[in-house]
């Protein structure tokens, strides 16, 4: 009986310790990491933990099919790291430009697309149905997730 009681106490203690560790590590990002450029004028936005969690979930459900770990399966030369995003025209290094790109993507050199699919978008959601239900809040959260991952992931992202 005493052995069973000690075993239960030990299991409860382990469970409480593991719960405490998981809560302390969950998106424990400092403000500097969560601060991302909003637009080209230099304005920044501080993302909340909720926005980052949501952005990660949406990215994993819709975008990770082609962008595993920030790499692009359809074109390995273009990743989601800051260096690759800065080569776009306009640079996709801020939330506003990424959201515009999600709505109406253009070629990476800034030219309008005509015949071929450049990137799934809200405008042509019939080609990629998951984009059909995205709101501006969803696009904001996904863009924030991409920009924070580019900071946190370093060379492992993209």
Buried (B, 14 or more C-beta within 10 A) or exposed (E): EEEEEEEEEEEEEEEEEEEEEEEEEEEEBEEEBBBBBBEEEEEEBEBEEEBBBBBBEBBEEBBBEBBEEBBBEEEEEBBBBBEBBEEBEEBBBBBBBBBBBBBBBBBBEEEEBEEEEBBBBBEBBEEBEEBEEBEEEBBBBBBBBBBBBBBEBEEEBB
